[in-house]
């Protein structure tokens, strides 16, 4: 499946602007073609998101990006060709208005984001004039003119059904936004002694129905409209257009030739051509089929259901994907309205009780694969994590994990860390692991051989010491090289794991209680003969 991250400041459910409507049609059409589209708000995107989705085989299409951080723009710029830009309203100019400059050419001090545009695989413009002015100012050669905006077939049917006899009046939109030029439109009608109605903003359907009754549409934008959907809608409705030179669509060679039903048919046909052009030129990658590993993955849903989609995508994009993905749901108010059916997982254990940490390890007993991989709800693996674990098993067979602990005393808090927090370059033996476990299913018998010290805490400690004491099975952190995040068991640990939903920081569980329980788990293991990496003894 082809995969695309679509980034924009806003989407059509938030703002019903021309750019957002066009984007929404594009997203819908790409999905009809089997493209997996993941929309992201610009302000929510981090470099970690870009790295993760890049490793998962996604390409990126960036629409409006005012709230995209400079850090993300810089990262993308350093990865030329990774992304394309769907340009809507001159974000290469400080003023966003090229019409105030002679010949639409801005002085150098007004140019911004040039490197960001230059490094894009494509910069999609919606009209020949839009493309010409952007190229003139940025002096780049990656500009693609789409030659039209996008409408759905339903929207075009609404326009077609709204063509009617005209009332010999002019339609003017009453818009307080100065760039829409309402005062100029009123002045024009008065000077020409044209009867006009000043119409308030309406819903899309009501606007189309109302505009269809008018003989003319008077519109004098004060900036260069990259396309001007509203002008084209008026022309499709058979209205006479009274405007200035600030509408991109009027420069298209077909604009003066087509009107009414003929123009509607043209726009309907252009939709498929535009989407095909975008699909081909962005280089949407096909996912290469790879053999599944003999692995069952178990995810946990408790207080962070919003992370699950990202986790599932990362797991399906593994160089060695699992045979099945299961979801264990511990009941909490934060997930009671969450619908897991949208995730595309293979099994769901939907509980009306919070079984805490051990429940998912109980579910693992039902797995029919050689290996089981269990992930905390704040853990998203790099694209080669399973491959890394299988390779490590060949040289250091044991319980593997992304965050390792090496104890320094019989108190849990006295330890050194390993794995993604410290970036170990080579496989390292540790006393226990967490965040992401990878182990042979048959080893679960050691975990369940005895009742845990407590059901409220310490499953990571219990599994490690029971496997070591009764099975002579060691615990390791596979390599987590700083230069290759694809091998990491967790690539967004700091971003996703440090919040008030973590058990260790939860106000309902005191730090003293949390660490006291873990101390007791460590000391129980030592009592049973647990030989730690540093030979810790009971004090």
C-alpha positions in Angstrom: 0.0 0.0 0.0 1.2 3.5 -0.8 1.5 5.7 2.3 1.4 9.5 2.7 1.6 11.8 5.7 -0.5 14.9 4.8 0.5 18.0 6.9 -1.5 21.2 7.2 -2.4 23.9 9.6 -6.1 23.1 9.5 -8.4 20.7 7.9 -11.9 21.1 6.4 -13.6 20.1 9.6 -12.0 23.2 11.3 -11.9 25.8 8.5 -14.1 25.7 5.4 -11.6 27.6 3.3 -10.7 27.1 -0.3 -7.3 25.5 0.5 -8.9 23.2 3.1 -11.7 22.1 0.7 -9.2 21.4 -2.1 -7.0 19.4 0.4 -10.0 17.4 1.6 -10.9 16.4 -2.0 -7.3 15.3 -2.7 -7.1 13.2 0.5 -10.5 11.6 -0.3 -9.4 10.8 -3.9 -6.0 9.4 -2.8 -7.7 7.1 -0.3 -10.1 5.8 -3.0 -6.9 4.7 -4.9 -5.7 2.7 -1.9 -3.3 5.3 -0.5 -2.9 5.3 3.2 -3.2 8.9 4.2 -2.4 10.1 7.7 -3.4 13.7 8.3 -1.3 15.7 10.8 -1.8 19.2 12.2 1.4 21.3 11.4 1.8 22.4 15.0 1.8 18.8 16.3 4.5 17.5 14.0 8.0 16.9 15.5 11.2 15.7 13.9 10.6 12.4 15.7 7.3 12.0 13.8 9.1 12.7 10.5 11.8 10.2 11.3 9.4 7.5 12.4 7.1 7.8 9.4 10.0 8.1 7.0 11.3 4.8 8.5 7.9 3.3 8.0 8.0 4.1 4.3 5.8 7.1 4.2 6.2 10.1 1.9 5.1 13.6 2.9 2.8 16.2 1.3 2.8 19.6 3.1 -0.1 22.0 2.6 -0.5 25.2 4.7 2.5 25.3 7.1 2.3 28.5 9.1 2.4 26.6 12.4 5.0 24.1 11.3 8.0 24.5 13.6 11.3 25.9 12.2 13.0 22.7 13.6 10.8 20.5 11.5 11.2 22.7 8.4 15.0 22.6 8.8 15.0 18.8 9.2 12.9 18.4 6.1 15.1 20.8 4.2 18.1 18.6 5.1 16.3 15.7 3.5 15.6 17.0 0.0 13.0 15.1 -2.0 11.4 13.6 1.0 8.4 15.9 0.8 6.3 17.9 -1.7 4.4 21.2 -1.0 0.8 21.9 -2.0 1.1 25.6 -2.2 -2.0 27.7 -1.5 -1.3 31.3 -0.6 2.2 32.5 -1.2 4.0 31.4 2.0 7.3 32.3 0.3 6.5 36.0 1.0 6.4 37.8 4.3 3.4 39.8 3.1 1.7 36.7 1.4 0.7 39.2 -1.2 2.7 39.4 -4.5 0.2 41.8 -6.1 1.6 44.8 -4.2 5.0 44.5 -6.1 5.6 45.5 -9.7 5.1 42.5 -12.0 4.5 40.4 -8.9 8.2 40.3 -8.2 9.1 40.9 -4.5 12.4 42.5 -3.4 14.8 39.9 -1.8 14.1 41.1 1.8 10.5 39.9 1.4 11.4 36.3 0.4 11.1 33.7 3.1 11.1 29.8 3.3 13.2 29.7 0.0 15.3 26.7 1.2 12.2 24.9 2.3 10.6 25.3 -1.1 13.8 24.5 -3.0 14.4 21.2 -1.2 10.8 19.9 -1.9 10.5 17.2 -4.5 7.6 19.2 -6.1 5.8 22.5 -5.4 2.3 22.1 -6.7 0.6 25.2 -7.9 -3.1 25.5 -8.9 -2.8 27.8 -11.9 -0.2 28.9 -14.5 -0.1 32.4 -13.0 0.5 31.0 -9.5 3.3 28.8 -10.8 4.8 31.7 -12.8 4.8 34.1 -9.8 6.2 31.6 -7.4 9.0 30.6 -9.8 9.7 34.3 -10.5 10.3 35.0 -6.8 12.0 31.8 -5.7 14.0 31.0 -8.9 13.4 27.3 -8.5 12.7 24.6 -11.1 10.6 22.1 -9.1 7.3 23.8 -9.7 4.3 21.8 -11.1 1.2 23.5 -12.3 -1.9 21.5 -11.6 -4.0 23.8 -13.8 -7.1 23.7 -11.6 -8.4 23.2 -8.1 -10.4 20.1 -7.0 -14.2 19.5 -6.6 -15.9 16.3 -5.7 -18.5 14.9 -8.0 -21.2 15.7 -5.4 -20.1 19.3 -5.3 -20.2 19.6 -9.1 -23.6 18.0 -9.1 -24.8 20.7 -6.7 -23.4 23.4 -9.0 -25.0 21.7 -12.1 -28.4 21.5 -10.3 -28.2 25.2 -9.2 -27.9 26.6 -12.8 -31.1 28.6 -13.2 -32.7 31.7 -14.8 -30.9 34.9 -13.8 -32.3 37.9 -11.9 -30.4 40.7 -13.7 -28.5 41.5 -10.4 -24.9 41.4 -9.2 -23.8 39.2 -6.3 -21.2 40.7 -3.9 -19.9 38.8 -0.9 -20.0 40.9 2.3 -16.6 40.1 3.7 -14.8 42.2 6.3 -11.5 40.7 5.2 -9.8 43.6 3.3 -8.1 41.2 0.8 -11.5 40.2 -0.5 -12.1 43.7 -1.9 -15.8 44.1 -0.9 -15.6 48.0 -0.9 -14.2 48.0 -4.4 -17.0 45.7 -5.6 -19.6 48.0 -4.2 -18.0 51.0 -5.7 -17.9 49.4 -9.1 -21.6 48.5 -9.0 -22.5 52.0 -8.0 -20.4 53.6 -10.6 -21.9 51.3 -13.3 -25.4 51.7 -11.9 -25.7 48.0 -11.5 -28.3 46.6 -9.1 -26.5 44.4 -6.6 -27.1 42.4 -3.4 -24.6 42.3 -0.6 -24.8 38.8 0.6 -23.5 37.5 3.9 -21.4 34.3 4.1 -23.4 31.1 3.8 -22.9 27.4 3.9 -21.5 25.9 0.7 -24.8 24.5 -0.5 -26.8 27.7 0.3 -24.1 29.8 -1.3 -24.2 27.8 -4.6 -28.0 27.8 -4.7 -28.1 31.6 -4.1 -25.3 32.5 -6.5 -27.0 30.5 -9.3 -29.8 33.1 -9.4 -27.6 36.0 -10.2 -26.6 37.4 -13.6 -23.1 38.5 -12.5 -20.5 38.0 -9.7 -18.5 41.0 -8.8 -15.2 40.3 -6.9 -12.1 42.4 -6.7 -9.5 40.5 -4.5 -6.6 42.7 -3.2 -4.0 39.9 -3.4 -3.3 37.4 -6.2 -5.6 34.4 -5.6 -3.6 31.3 -6.3 -6.6 30.0 -8.2 -10.0 31.5 -6.9 -12.5 28.7 -6.6 -15.3 31.1 -6.1 -14.7 32.7 -9.5 -14.8 29.4 -11.2 -17.9 28.4 -9.3 -19.6 31.5 -10.5 -18.6 30.8 -14.1 -19.8 27.2 -13.8 -23.2 28.6 -12.7 -23.3 30.8 -15.8 -22.7 34.1 -14.1 -20.9 37.0 -15.8 -17.5 37.5 -14.1 -16.5 41.1 -13.1 -13.1 41.1 -11.5 -9.5 42.2 -11.7 -6.2 40.5 -12.6 -5.7 38.9 -9.2 -7.4 35.5 -9.9 -5.1 32.7 -10.9 -7.9 30.7 -12.7 -8.5 33.5 -15.2 -5.0 33.0 -16.7 -5.7 29.4 -17.6 -6.0 28.9 -21.4 -9.4 27.1 -21.0 -11.0 29.8 -18.7 -12.5 32.1 -21.4 -13.5 29.2 -23.7 -15.6 27.3 -21.2 -18.7 28.2 -19.1 -21.7 26.5 -17.5 -22.2 22.8 -18.1 -19.2 22.5 -20.4 -16.9 24.0 -17.7 -18.4 21.6 -15.1 -17.6 18.6 -17.3 -14.0 19.9 -17.8 -13.5 20.4 -14.0 -15.0 16.9 -13.4 -12.5 15.3 -15.8 -9.5 17.4 -14.4 -9.9 15.9 -10.9 -8.7 12.4 -12.0 -5.9 13.9 -14.0 -4.7 16.1 -11.1 -4.8 13.3 -8.5 -2.9 11.0 -10.9 -0.2 13.7 -11.5 0.2 14.2 -7.7 0.3 10.5 -7.1 3.0 9.9 -9.7 5.2 13.0 -9.1 5.3 12.7 -5.3 6.8 9.2 -5.8 4.4 7.5 -3.4 6.3 4.4 -2.6 4.8 0.9 -2.8 5.3 -1.2 0.3 7.6 -4.1 -0.6 6.2 -7.4 0.5 8.3 -9.1 3.1 8.0 -12.3 5.0 6.3 -12.2 8.4 8.4 -13.1 11.4 7.1 -15.8 13.7 6.1 -13.1 16.2 2.9 -12.2 18.0 2.8 -8.5 19.1 0.7 -7.5 22.1 -0.1 -3.8 22.6 -1.6 -2.3 25.7 -4.4 0.3 25.8 -5.0 2.1 29.1 -4.7 5.9 29.2 -3.0 6.7 25.9 -5.3 5.2 23.2 -4.2 8.1 20.9 -0.7 6.4 20.5 -2.1 3.1 19.2 -2.5 4.1 15.5 1.2 5.2 15.4 2.3 2.0 17.1 0.3 -0.2 14.7 1.7 1.6 11.6 5.3 1.2 12.9 4.7 -2.5 13.6 3.2 -3.2 10.1 6.2 -1.3 8.6 8.8 -3.5 10.3 11.5 -5.0 8.1 10.3 -8.2 9.8 6.6 -7.6 10.5 4.7 -9.7 13.1 2.3 -12.5 12.1 -0.4 -10.9 14.3 -1.0 -7.8 16.4 -3.1 -8.1 19.5 -4.5 -5.4 21.7 -5.0 -5.8 25.4 -7.4 -3.2 26.9 -7.3 -2.4 30.6 -10.5 -0.4 31.5 -10.1 3.3 32.3 -12.2 6.4 31.8 -9.6 7.6 29.2 -10.4 4.7 26.8 -14.0 3.8 27.5 -15.1 5.6 24.3 -12.2 4.4 22.2 -13.1 2.1 19.2 -10.2 -0.3 18.5 -11.9 -1.5 15.3 -10.2 1.3 13.3 -6.7 0.0 14.1 -6.7 -3.1 11.9 -5.3 -5.4 14.7 -6.0 -9.1 14.7 -7.3 -9.7 18.2 -8.8 -7.4 20.9 -9.0 -8.3 24.6 -11.6 -5.7 25.8 -11.7 -5.9 29.6 -14.1 -4.2 32.0 -11.4 -4.3 34.6 -7.9 -2.9 35.0 -5.6 -6.0 35.1 -2.6 -3.6 35.2 0.8 -4.8 34.0 0.4 -8.6 34.1 -2.8 -8.9 32.0 -1.0 -8.6 28.7 1.5 -11.3 29.7 -1.4 -13.6 30.5 -2.7 -13.0 27.0 0.7 -13.9 25.6 0.2 -17.5 26.8 -2.4 -17.8 23.9 0.1 -16.9 21.2 1.0 -19.6 18.7 4.3 -18.2 17.5 7.9 -18.8 18.5 8.3 -15.2 19.7 6.2 -12.6 21.6 6.8 -8.9 21.5 5.1 -6.7 24.1 5.0 -2.9 24.0 4.1 -0.3 26.5 1.6 2.3 25.3 4.4 5.0 25.0 6.7 2.9 22.9 7.0 3.1 19.1 9.8 1.0 17.6 12.2 1.8 14.8 11.5 0.0 11.5 14.2 -2.6 12.1 13.6 -3.4 15.7 12.3 -6.9 15.2 15.1 -7.6 12.8 17.6 -6.3 15.5 16.0 -8.6 18.1 16.2 -11.7 15.9 19.8 -11.0 15.0 20.6 -10.5 18.7 18.9 -13.8 19.6 21.5 -15.6 17.3 24.4 -14.4 19.5 22.8 -13.6 22.9 19.7 -15.6 23.4 17.6 -14.1 26.2 14.8 -11.7 27.1 15.4 -8.6 25.0 14.2 -5.1 25.6 14.5 -1.5 24.6 15.1 0.0 28.0 17.5 -1.9 30.3 18.3 -1.6 34.0 21.6 -2.6 35.6 21.1 -2.6 39.4 23.7 -1.1 41.7 22.2 -2.2 45.0 19.1 -4.0 46.4 17.2 -0.7 46.0 15.7 -0.4 42.6 16.3 3.4 42.4 20.0 2.7 42.4 20.6 1.7 38.9 22.2 2.5 35.5 20.1 2.6 32.3 20.8 1.1 28.9 19.0 0.9 25.6 17.3 3.9 23.9 17.9 6.2 26.9 21.7 5.8 26.6 22.3 4.5 23.1 24.4 1.4 23.6 26.4 0.5 20.5 26.7 -3.2 21.2 24.5 -5.9 22.8 24.6 -5.3 26.6 23.6 -7.7 29.4 21.3 -6.1 31.9 19.3 -7.2 34.9 15.8 -6.4 33.5 14.2 -4.6 30.6 11.0 -2.7 30.0 9.1 -0.5 27.4 9.4 -3.2 24.7 10.0 -6.9 25.4 11.0 -9.6 22.9 11.2 -13.2 24.1 10.4 -16.8 23.3 6.9 -17.7 24.1 8.0 -20.8 25.9 9.8 -18.7 28.6 6.4 -17.4 29.9 6.2 -20.5 32.1 8.9 -19.0 34.3 7.0 -15.8 34.8 3.8 -17.7 35.8 5.6 -20.4 37.9 5.0 -18.5 41.1 2.5 -15.8 42.2 4.1 -12.3 41.7 5.3 -10.3 44.7 2.5 -7.8 43.8 0.0 -7.5 41.0 0.4 -3.7 41.1 4.0 -3.4 39.9 7.2 -5.0 38.9 6.3 -7.4 36.1 9.6 -6.5 34.4 11.6 -7.4 37.5 9.6 -10.6 38.1 10.0 -11.9 34.6 13.7 -11.2 34.6 14.6 -12.8 37.9 12.3 -15.8 37.5 13.7 -16.6 34.0 17.3 -16.2 35.3 16.8 -18.3 38.5 14.7 -21.1 37.0 15.8 -21.1 33.4 19.3 -19.6 33.4 18.0 -17.1 30.8 19.8 -13.8 30.7 18.4 -10.4 29.8 19.9 -8.1 27.2 19.5 -4.8 25.4 20.2 -5.2 21.7 22.3 -2.5 20.0 20.7 1.0 20.0 23.3 2.9 17.9 22.9 6.7 18.1 23.4 7.0 14.3 20.6 4.5 13.4 17.2 5.0 15.0 15.7 2.2 12.8 17.3 -0.3 15.2 15.9 1.2 18.3 13.1 -0.4 20.3 11.7 3.1 21.2 12.1 6.2 19.0 9.7 8.6 20.9 10.2 7.6 24.5 10.7 11.1 25.8 7.9 12.6 23.7 5.3 10.0 24.5 6.2 8.7 28.0 6.8 11.7 30.2 3.3 12.8 31.2 0.9 12.5 34.1 -0.4 9.2 32.7 2.7 7.3 33.5 2.3 5.1 36.6 5.6 6.4 38.0 4.3 10.0 37.9 0.6 9.4 38.6 -0.7 11.4 41.5 -2.9 8.5 42.6 0.3 6.4 43.2 3.0 8.1 45.3 6.6 7.9 44.3 7.3 6.4 47.7 4.8 3.6 47.2 5.8 2.9 43.6 9.5 2.6 44.3 8.9 0.7 47.6 7.0 -2.0 45.6 9.8 -2.2 43.1 12.4 -2.5 45.9 10.4 -5.4 47.3 10.4 -7.1 43.9 14.2 -6.8 43.6 14.8 -8.1 47.1 12.5 -11.0 46.5 14.5 -12.0 43.4 17.8 -11.7 45.3 16.4 -13.9 48.1 15.6 -16.6 45.5 19.2 -16.5 44.2 19.0 -13.9 41.4 22.6 -13.3 40.1 22.7 -9.8 38.9 25.2 -8.3 36.4 27.1 -6.5 39.2 26.6 -9.2 41.8 24.2 -7.2 44.0 23.5 -8.7 47.5 20.9 -8.1 50.1 21.9 -5.3 52.4 
